[in-house]
Amino acid sequence: FKKDEQSKDSIFFRDGIRQIDFVLSYVDDVKKETDIKSERRKEFEHNLRKTGLELEIEDKTNSEDGKTYFVKIHAPWEVLITYAEVLGMKMPIKESDIPRVQNMPFNYVFGPLKLPRNVKYPKPDYFTAQFTRHRQELFLIEDKSSFFPSSSRNRIVYYILSRCPFGMEDGKKRFGIERLLNSNTYSSAFPLHDGQYWKPSEPPNPVNERYNLCQNWARLSYFYKEQPFDLIRNYYGEKIGIYFVFLGFYTEMLSFAAVVGLACFIYGLLSMNSNLSSIEICDPNIGGQIIMCPLCDLVCDYWRLNTTCLASKFSHLFDNESTVFFAIFMGIWVTLFLEFWKQRQAKLKYEWDLVDFEEEQQQLQLRPEFEAMCKHRKMNAVTKEMEPHMPLRSRIQWYFLSGATVTLWMALVIACMVAVIVYRLSLFATFASFMESDKSLQQVRSFLTPQLTTSLTGSCLNFIVILILNFFYEKISAWITKMELPRTYQEYESSLTLKMFLFQFVNFYSSCFYVAFFKGKFVGYPGKYSYLFNVWRSEECDPEGCLIELTTQLTIIMTGKQIFGNIKETIYPLVLNWWRRRRARTNSEKLYSRWEQDHDLESFGSLALFYEYLETVIQFGFVTLFVASFPLAPLLALLNNIIEIRVDAWKFTTQYRRPVAAKAHSIGVWQDILNGMAVLSVATNAFIVAFTSNIIHRLVYYYAYSTNTSEPMRGYVNNSLSVFLIADFPERSAPSEKRDFTTYRDYRYPPDHDQKYFHNMQFWHVLAAKMTFIIVMEHIVFLVKFLLAWMIPDVPKDVRDRIKREKLTTVKILHDFELNKLKENLKLSASEFDRAFMIQENSVQLNQSGYSSS
């Protein structure tokens, strides 16, 4: 072998014929190496050869760093067909006679969004059947080297690696590459990429699908193009493929919500200057003459209502008549999204041969950590075999620790949120008194009010706290989940999903829930304010309500998370890979081989896809749970996802090692989480419209209390305020300046009434209207949801027909194949019988003729 004569992009053994399907690496450090690791590797590789795999080892002298060994693995034909049958792989038996969907109406409009047909459908559509090695003639095997795609080949090899034994330890049989990786016996295990992502492969290498993906998918300039899902599936497997299908479908559906949300925002923008509430607040003769109660004790002074002129105009952008329409629309949109996703998923199952697919066996395999800690064995009721068993009493303490940890961290999130509230209260008092005393800042007060400053800085601080807590909790939750010793990989992922989602739900949404449903709702009134810890006076909303503050909070957290996430996903693997390559390439004159290039890439990791789903689901919560306060949320999510798809594609194609292909027929537990959030979003948006926005207050005034027939909303601002007698201020909250009367935002009786400061009848009318609105909106939306779910079938009729057609055709092909084989066997048997009978007859005749001649 002359390494200088072999192409550095070769994906073959030294003979240039056998393709490399998998690579193992290890560092043989004599100083640190123990005999047990060497023995494990020797036994493991010996057993791999016994299964039929072919191995070729690259000595460390041929590696770039001079200390890493590489074990290249090739699966020959006999191994592939044996395990394809074991895994129940479906392979083509006949080209499909069902035509693909032809060009849709107005296809010329969407033409620029389409990919070339040979990219979108790299291979013809086939009827398939479960592979059986005894029926090889039935399958369309034109070339044995390319019959199994590379994703299927590496899946088969990994299946063998995960079950191959490497010795007996503590009286137990030890097996699996994962255990060897955990013990650092091997440093890595990965399938090879097809070649360089920036150039096509040269013969004799097969077609470089990585290059095709990079050219047609992993480019930001292709942000407007559809994704090549079949190419993704062929290269990365169904589990990763279905994630990108889901992300693409979610982004497409967001485009409709984004258009409607943008239309609602434009409506608010166009009607902002004609809004009577803002006009009255900004009017020097109305808002300028209304003196409001101080917003904090002692240091804050009275203020005029027209100082919130700009804030009232901004509030109208998101708090107007279209708010109700958009909240109802999003309740229906989320139902359509989930129902149409079920249809898309059913179509995908058919197209990707997953109709009869059962849970991936790898997910149901026992985890090495579980087996290592098990000291008991128990009979499996299904398989009737003895399996490792961990009694509940051995794990109960870890369950308690897990529950206590999750509870503690959720309490920590709430404590941090309270700390931010205290910060806001302290800052507001300081800033308000500072701006009052400094006359040079009077011009700034028109747009930079204490409320706005407090809201912006508080939201930014809250976002920073969220990121810090999230960083630490990710590490802790992974550690706690390992300590629980889940039995299978599926149980491990489900346990981690529950912890991470519950924490992130509280972490990202708690501040939004506070602003939407608690801030300004329990303030009290000037004579009897409520206090936090009996020290800080509860926060009040702007005279136009808390909706604009909820919008600010949502915008900062949602936008900040998306920007931070994209930067992290781009920069982090790029810097790590650059440093790894820089550190490794110490001997530039040596061959930097294909397996070494992939070895220096970032490892994909078993939970990488989990975090991608989690990020998308948290964004889905921002888009649905609080969207009544921010109709531009779907547009921001749409713009982020357009970039996210291409960033993920670039990351998967260029910065990560190739992951092991795995099958999946759905998005799993995330489907249930999305359904739960969809139901919750109907309630949260109904409550936001009723209790956070001012739309119900205005409607009650419009229909029940307005006396102006030409301009029904004239006088609303004054109607929404109540009068307070300064003399009734308690000492702890009385301002230094003396006046006779002041006003505050509430519906209470005036000081000269028999029931002074008690809620008046209008308050109860408004409250009744709010409760009525919530009940009516929820019933309307849920009724429409149930109707849509009933009307839209989970499996479209054309997909059901295609499945039936394929099953009938497959059965017929199998029947004809077996019948022809039987006929051949019978014909062969009959001819042999006839020949034996003729020989017997001839021998009898010869004997008879011999007797007669004698």
N, C-alpha and C positions, 0 to 999 in steps of 0.2 A: 504493500500500500504506500503510494507516494502522495502524501497529503497536499503537496503543492500542485499536483495535477488534477485534484478533485475540486470542482466548483464549490465555493464557500456557501452557496445556496442549495447544495444538494440535499435532498430529503431521502436518500437511499443509503443502504449499507455500502461498504467499500466495493462490493461487486457491481454496484450501479444498477442492480436488478430488484433487490428486495427493498420495499418501501419501509421507512421508519414510521411506526404507528404510535410509539410512546417512548418517552425518555425518562430515565431515572438518573439522579446525580447524587454524589456524596463526596465529602472531603476526607481523605485518609490522612489524618494528622497523627503521626506516630506518638507524639507527646501526650495527646489527649485521648487517643483512640483506645478503646478497650477491646479485649478479645471477644467479648460477647457480641458486640456489634458486627465484627468481622464474620463471626460464625453465623449470625442471623442472616447477613447478606449472602453468604455462601450457600446456606440451606435454602433461602428464599429463591435465589437465582437457579439453583439446581431443580427445585420444584416447578419453577416456571418452565424450564426446558422440558420437564416431564409432561406438562400439559400440552406441549406441542409448540409453544412459542419459541422463536429464534432470537438469540441475544448476541450482541456485539459490543464489546467494552472498549471505550477509548481511554487509553492510559493518561494519567495526569500530565505527563510530559507533552502530550499533544494539545492540552487545554491552554487557554490564554493566560490564566493566572498561575499555571504550573502546579496546581494542587487539587484540582477537581477532576474526579472520574465521572464519565458519562456511560450509562448502560442504555444502549439503543435496542428497542424491542420491535420485532416484526411478527405479525400474525399470518401464517401461511393459509392457504385456501382451506385445508381440512379443518383447521381450528375455527376459521370464520364461519363455515357452514354448520359446524357442530354447535357453536354458541349462538348463532343466529336462530337456530331451532329452539335452543334452550330459552332464549329471551323472547321468543314469539315474534320476531321481526317480520313485518310485512314487506314483501318484495314484488316487483312487477311481473305479471303473467300475460298481460295483453294491453296494447294501447287502448285508452278509453275511447269509446265511440260517442260519448256525451260531449257535445261541443261546449267550449268555454263560453262565458258570457260575452256576447258580441258588443260592439260599440253602442253605448247608451245614447239617447237623444241629447242634443247639444254637446256631443262629445268634442266637437271642434273648439268649443269654448274652454273645455278642460284639457285640451290637447297638450298645452305646455306643461301641465302638472304631471303628465304620464311619463313613465320610463319606456325605453324601447322594449318591444315585446320579447326579444330574446333575453333581456335582462330580467324582466318581470317573471317570465316563465322560462327558466334556463333549460328545463327538460319537459318532454311531453307528459301529459297526464296518463296514468296507467291504472288499469284494474289490478288490484294486489291481492295476495293471499299469504297466510302465514308460511314462512319458509320451512321446507322439509328437505333434508339432504337426500332422502330416498326418492324424491320427485324432482330432482334437479333439471330433468329435461323439460319440465312444465314451465320453468321460469325463463325469462328473456336474458340469458347469459351470453352476451356477445363477446365480452372480454372479462376474464376472471379478475384481472388486476383493478378494474374500474367498476365491477358489478356492485360491490359494497362501497357506498360513499365514505369519505374519510371520517365523517362524524360517527357513522355506524362502526367503523373499524376501531376508533379510539374508545367507543363505548364498550365494545366487546372486550378489548384488552383491559380496560379498567375493571370490568366485571371479574375477569380472571385475577387481576392484581389484588382486588379487595377480598378475595376468597382463598388466595394461595397461602398455605401454611409456611411458617419459617422455624418451627421447632416446638419442643415441649418445655414449658417453664412452670415450676410449682405444680407439676403433675397435670397441667392443662395444656391443651393444644392451642398454640398461638398462631394467628393468621391475619392477613390483611395489610395492605400498603399504608393505610391510615395509621395503624399502630407503629409501624416502622418510621413514619414521618414524625409522629409525636415524640418518639424516643430519640430522634435525630440520627437514626441509623442511616436513613437517606435524607438528604437536605431538600429535595424537590422531586415531584413526579408530574409530568405534563405531556400532552400531545403536542406535536409540532405544528406551527403555522405552515401554510402551503409554500410560502416564500416571502420575499420582500413586499411591503405594501405599496411601494412607490414604482415598481416596475413589474411587468409580466414575467413569468418563468420561462426559462429556455429549455429546450429538449435536452435530456429525456424526461425532465420533470413534468408532471401532469399540469393541467390548467390551474393557474394561480387564482383560486376563488377569493383569497384575501385581497389581492389587487383589484379584482372586480368589485368587491364590496367597498373598498376605499374610493374607487372612482365613481361609483354610482350611489353611494349611501353616506359615507363618512366625510362629506364635504359640506361646509357651511354654505357655500354658494348654491347647493342643491336644497336649500331649506324649503322651497316651495314644491319640491317633487315628492311623489309617493315613494314608499319604501319598498325595496325588493325582498318581500317577506320569504319567498321560496329560497332565495339565495342565503338569507340569514338562517333559515331553518336547516338547509343542507350543510351549512358550515358550522353552526354553533349548536344545533339540536333544537328540539321543540320547546324546551323549557325557557331558553333565552328568547327564542323566536316569538313565543306567545306574549312575553313581556313587551316587546316592541310593537306587536300587533295591538295590544291593549293601550299602550301609550299613544300610538298613532290614532286609534279610534277615539280615545278620550280627547285628543287634541282636535280632531275633526268636529266632534260634538261641541267642544268649547267655542268653536267659531260661530255657531248659531247663537249661543248665549252671549258671546262677546258683542255681536252685532246689535242685539236687543239692548244689552246693557249700555252700549255706546249711544244708542238712540235715546235712552232714558236720560243719560248724562247731558246730551245735546239739548234735550227738552228743558232740563233744569237750567242749562247755561243761557238758553234763549229767553226763558221766562224769569231770569234772576232779577232783572231791572224793573220788571212789571209786578213783582211780588209785593202786595200791599203791606204785609208784615214788615218786610225790610224797609219799605218806604216810610212807614210810620216810625220805626226805630231810628232811622237815619235823619228824620225830619227834626231840625232844631226846635221847632215849636211843639213837637210831640215827644219824641224820645229825648230831646235835649232838655225838656222840662221835668222829666220823670227822674226823681232821686231814688236810687236803689240802696238797700241795706248793705253794710260792709260785708265783704266776703271772708273776713277773718276777724278774730277778736283783737281789740285794743289798737293794734298798729295799723289796721286797714281803715280807710276812710270811706265816706259815702261816695258814690259814683253815679254818673249820669248814664242813662240807658243807651244813648246814641254813641257811647264809646265802643259798643259792640256792633256797630254798623257793618263793618267789613265781615265780621264773623257771622252775622245773620245772613249776609248775601252768600257766603260760602256754604252755610248750612242748607240754604235752599237748593244748592246744586244736587244734594243727595236726599233731601227731605222735602219731597213734593208729591204731587198726585201720582206720578209714575212709580213711586216707591211701592205702593200697594200692588200695582200691576206686575212689577218686576218680581216681587216676592212670590206671587201666585205663579207667574211664568216659570220661575226657577224650581218651584215644587213639582211642576209638570215636566220640566226639562230633565230633572234628575231621574224621574221615572222612565222617561223615554230613553235616556242614556243607558240605564241598567237593563231595560227590556231589549233594546236593540243590541246591547253587548252580548246578551244571552244568545241572540240569533247569530251574531258574528262568531261567537265561540262555537256554536253548533256547526256553522259552515266550515270553520277551521278544522274541527274534528274530522269532518268528511275529507277535506282537501289534504290533510296531513295524516290520514289513515289512523286516527285515534278513536274511532267509533267504539271499538270493543276493547279499548285500552284500559287496563287496571292499574292501580297505583304502582309507581316505579318501585321495583324490588329493592333498589339501592336505598330508598327512603325507609323501607321496612326492615333493613338489615340492622342487626344489633351493633351499637356503637362500641368501639374498642374500650373506651373508658368504663362503660357499664360492665363489660365482661371482666375487665381487670379487677374491679372492686367487688365483684360477686363471689361470695364464698358458698352460696347455696345453689342447688339445682332443682328444677321442678319439671314435671311432665307436662308437655304442651298438649292440650286437649284435642287440638286439630291434627298435628303431625305425629302425635304419640311418641315424641322424642324428648329426651332430657335436655333442658335448656337452662342457661344461667338465670337465676332468680334473686331479686333483691326484696326482702320482706319490707313491709311498710314501716315497721318500727325502726328499721335502719336508716330510713330516709325522712322520717317525720320531722326530725329536728331541722333538716334543711328546708323543708316546706315552710315551717314556722319562720325560719330566718328569711326565706325568700319573701313571704308575705309581709313580715315586719320591715324588710328593706324597702320594698315598693311603697308601703304606707309611709315610712319615714321620709323617703324622697319626695313623695307627693306633698307631705306636710312641709317639707323644706321649700318646695315650689311656692306653696301658699304663704309661708313665712317671708320668702323673698318678695312676693307680690305685696304683702303688707308693708314691708320695708320700703318698697318703691312708693307706696301710697303715703307713708310718713314723709319720705323725701319730697314728694309733690306738695304736701301740705306745708312743710317747712319752707320750701322754695317759694311757694306762692306768697306766703306771708312776708318773707324777706324781700321778694321782688316787688310786691305791691307797695310796701312802705318805702323802698328805695326809689321807685318811679314817682311816688307822690312827693318825696322830699327834693328830688333832683329836677329842677325846672328845665334843664337843658334837654331832658328826655321827653318833653311833652309832645314833640312832633312824632317821636317813635311810637308813642302809645296808640296812635291811630291804627297801626297794623301789627305791632308787636305787643300785644296785651299780656298781662300776667297769666291769664288762662291759657293763651296760645303757647307761651314760652314753657309753662309748666307741662302742658300736654306733650309738646315735641320732645323736650329733654327727658321727661318721664318715660315716654315710649322708647326712645333710644336706649336709655339705661335698662329698661325691661328687656329689650332685645339682646343686649350684651349678657345680662344675667341668664337668659334662656340658653344662649350658646354655651356658656360656661357649664351650667347644670347638665346640659345635654351631653357634653363631652365626657364628663365624669360618669354619668349614669350609663352610657353605652358600655364602658369598661366594667362597671359593677354588675350590670344585668347579665352580661356574658359570663362573668365569673360565677354569679349565683346560679345561673342555669346549669353550668357544668357541675356545680356542687350538688344539684338535685339529682344528678345521674339519670337523665332520661334514657329510656331503654333503646329507642330507635332514633334515627336522624329526624324522622317526621315528628316525633314527640319533642325532640330538642327544639326544632324550629317553631313548633306551635307554642311551646312554653316561652321562648324568647319573644315571639310575636306579641303575645299577650302582655308581657312586661313592658316591652318597648312602646307599644301602642298606647297603653294606659298612661305611661309616664309622659310621652310626648303630647298626648291629648291634653293632659293637665298643664304641661309646661308651656305649650304654644297658645292654648286657648283660654287659660284662666284669666289673664288680664283683659281679654276681650269680653268674657262673661261678666267680669266685674264692672267694666264700663257700661255694658249693655243693660245689665239687670240689677245692679246694686248702687252704682254711683248716683247720687242725687235723689235716690228713692227713699232714704231714711234720714233726711237732714233735720227734720223737725221744722220749727219756725223761729223767728227772731227772739221771741221770749223764752223759747224752750228748745235750744239746739241740742242735737245728739253729738256725743264726743267719742272719739276712738281712744280707748284706754283711759278715758276720762281726762285726756290732755289735749288731743288735737281735734278740732272741730271737723265734722264730716264734710267731705267735698261736695260742692254744689255744681250743678250743671249750668251751662250758659243759658241765658234767658230763652234761647231758641232750642234748648234741649241738649242731650248728650250725644246725639247722633253724629255730629261733626267730629267729636272726640273719638268715638268708636271708629269712624272712618280713618282718622289719623293713625290710631293704634294699629288698625288692620293693615293699612298701607305700609307702615314702617316695618312691621314684623314680617308680613308676607313678602314684600319686595326685598328686604334685607336678607331673609332666609334664602330666597331664590338666587340673589347675586352671590352671596357667600357660598352657597352650594355649588354653583357653576364654576366659581373661581377655584374652590377646593378640588373639585373633580378634574379640573384642567391642570392646575399647577402641581398638585401633590404627586400624581404618578409621573409627570414630566420631569420634575426635579429628582425624584428617587431613581428613575431609570437613567437619567444623565449621570448621576453620581455613581451608580452601580457600574455603568459602562466605563466611566473614567477611572474608577478604582481597579477594574478587572483588566483593562488593556495595558498591561505592563510590558508585554513583549510584542511590539507592533509587527515584527517580521513573521510571526507565527500566524497560522490560519485561524481566522475568527469564524468558526463554523456556524451552520444554521441552528444547531441545538444550543450553542453557546449564546447566540444572539437572543434566542427565546428565553434562555435561562436568566439573562440579565434584565428581562422585563418584569414588571410588577405581577405578583401572583393574583389570580382572580379571586380566590377565597370562596369558601362554601357559603358565606353570608352576603356576598357582594350584591346578588340579585335581591335579597331580602331588604337591604337598605334602599335600593332603587324603588321598590314597591312602597316602602314606608314613606319615602319622600313624596311620592305621587299621591298617596292617600292623605297625608297631612295637607298637601295643597288642595286636594278635593274638599277637605273640611273648610278651608278658608273660602273656597268658592261657593260652598253651599250653606254653611251654618250661619254666616253673618252677611250674606250677599245683599240683603235688603238695605244695609247701611252703605254699601259700596258697589254700585252697579258696574264699576270698571274692573272689579276683581277678575271676572272671566277673561277680560282682554289682557290683563297682566299675566294671568296663568297661560293663556294662549301664546303670547310672545315668548314666555319662558320655555314652554314645552317645545316650541319650534326650534329653539336653540338647544334645549336639553336633548332632543332626539339626535341631533348631529354631534353634540359633545359626547354623548354616550357611545354613539357609533364610532367616532374617532378614537375614543378611549379603548373600546373593546378591540378595535382593529389594529391600533398602532402601539398602545401602551401596556396592554395586558398580555400575559401568556394565554394561549388558547385554552379555554375551559373544556373540561370533559363534557361531551354531549350527554344530555339527559332528556327524558320524555316528560311531558306534562300536558294534560288535556284541558286545564283551566288555570285561573289565577289563584285557586285554592282558597285559603281562609280569608284572603283579602276581599273576596266577593261578599262574604257575610258582613265584614266590617263596613264595606261601602253601603250595603243595604241598611245597616243600622244607622249610619250617618245620614242617609237619605231621609229616613223616618224622623230622626231628631231635627234635621234642618227645617222641616215644616213647622215644628213647634217653635224653634228659636227665631225664625223669621217672622212668624205671627206675633210673638212677644216683642220683637224689636219694633215692628210697625206700631204695635199697641202702646208699649210702655217707654220706648227710647225715642221714637220720633214724635213730632207734634201733629201728625196728620189727623188723629182722632180728636184732639182738642179743637182743631180748626173746623172739622166736620160738624162737631156738636154745636159750636158757635154759629156756623153757617146755617144750620137747619133749625136750631132751637132758640138761639139768643140774639141773633142779629136783627136789628130794627131798620137797617138801611136797605131798601129794596133795590136801589140802583147799583150800590157797591156793598154786597153782603158782608165782605170781610173787613170793611172799614170799622175801626174800633176794637178789633180783636186783641191787639197788644195791651190796651188798657184793661180790657175785660179779663185777661189772663193774670193780672197782678192784683195783689191784696195790699191793704193799708195796715201799717203798724205804728203804734204810738211810741215815741222815743222814750217816754217816761217808764214804759214797761220793760225796757232792756235790763237784764240783770247786770250786776257790777262786772262780772268776769268777761262780758262780751260788749259792754257799752263803749262806743267810740268817744274820743275826746271832744269832737265837735258836737255842739248842741243844736238840735232842730226840733220842730214840733212833730212832724210825721215823716215817714219814709215808706217805701214799697218793697215788696218781695214777690217772687213768682210762686203762687199757690192759689187755691180756691178756698179762702177762709173768710169768716165774717169779720167786719171791721171792729175797731175798738169800742164803738158806741152801741154795739148790738148786745142783746141779752146773752147770746152764746158767743161772745167775742173769741176770735182765734180758733173756733171750732170749724171743721169743714162745712162749707155751705152746700146747698142742693146741687149746684152745678158740678161740684167735685164728684158727687155720687152719680150724676148723669154721665159724666165723662168716664168714670170707672165702669159703669154698666155698659157703656158703648164699647169700651176696650175689651171687656170679657165677651161681649156678644161678637165682636169682630174676630177674636181668637177662635171662638167655637165655630163660627160660620166659615172662616178661612180654612181651618183645619179640616172641617167636614167636606168642603168643596174640593180641596186639594186631594184628600184621601179618597174621595169618591172617584175623582178623575184618575187617580193612581190605580185604583182597583179595576176600573173599567179598561184602562190602557193595558194593564197586566193581563186581563182576561182576553182582550181583543188581539193582542200581539202574541202569537205562539212562540214558545221558546225555540222550536225547530221549524224554520220556514218550510212551506210545502215543497218547493223545488228541491231543497236539500233532502227531505224525506224521500222524494221520488228518486233522486240520484242514488241514495243509499240502497233503496230497494232494487233499483236497476243493477247496481254493482253486485249486490249479494246474489241476485238471480243469475247474472252472467258468470260470476265466480263459481257458483255451484255447478252450473252447466259445464264450464270448462273442466272443473275437477272431475265431474261425472264422466265426461267424454274421455278424459285422460285415463282414468281408472278402467273404463270399459275397454278402451283400445289395448291397454296393457293386459287385461284379462284375456281378451281375444287372442293376443299374440302368444300368451302362455298356453292357452287351450289348444291353439293351432299347433304350437310346437309339441305339446304333449301328444296330440292326435297323430302327428306325422311320425313321432318316435314309436308310438304304439303300432302303427301300420308297418313301419320298417321291421320292428321286432317280430310281428306276426308273419310277415313275408319270409323272414329268415327261418322261423320255426317251420313254416310250410315247406320251404325249400329243403330243409334238413330232413323232414319226414319223407318227402318225395324221393330224395337221394337214397335214403335208407331202403325205401320200398323197391326202388329200381335195382339196388344192390342185391336184395333178396331174390328178385325175379330173375336176374342174370345168373345167379348161382343155381 
